[in-house]
């Protein structure tokens, strides 16, 4: 089956609508996920005033692994959910319960504050980048070839770790695009 993970990004548009971006990855784990988190958060900081106009670009930025200079094309979980599901509860269940063995990344932007959390595949307990890398098989895997330590430091300095309650809230609130 390969590596399976998801990245979720949520923010309020200027008109107050809450938007969710939900991407499914077939090859995104360990320091690759940490690299994407850092690159995405760095891009969000640089473009925070223009997110309304760059919604489609957010998912493309999330596809880039800045450390290894590669791109993995993700699939749009929300678009897929609308093909397979018939009501809002089914859609939400589909979006947040994807096949996963390499964890999830949640990013929430509220009032120009960027919050993030890594989670395992079977829990919504928030983890820092270091905790995520210590989870499961990443204890000894592939910190070489990446800017792993710099990425972890950047995440600590430029974003706030989400709480478990904030993750649950992110998974249950209404979004204008679903």
PyMOL commands that set and color helices and strands:
alter all, ss='L'
color gray80, all
select helices_A, chain A and resi 31-53+55-62+77-84+88-96+129-134+136-139+148-158+164-172
alter helices_A, ss='H'
color red, helices_A
select strands_A, chain A and resi 5-12+18-25+64-65+70-71+75-76+104-110+113-119+160-161
alter strands_A, ss='S'
color yellow, strands_A
deselect
rebuild
show_as cartoon
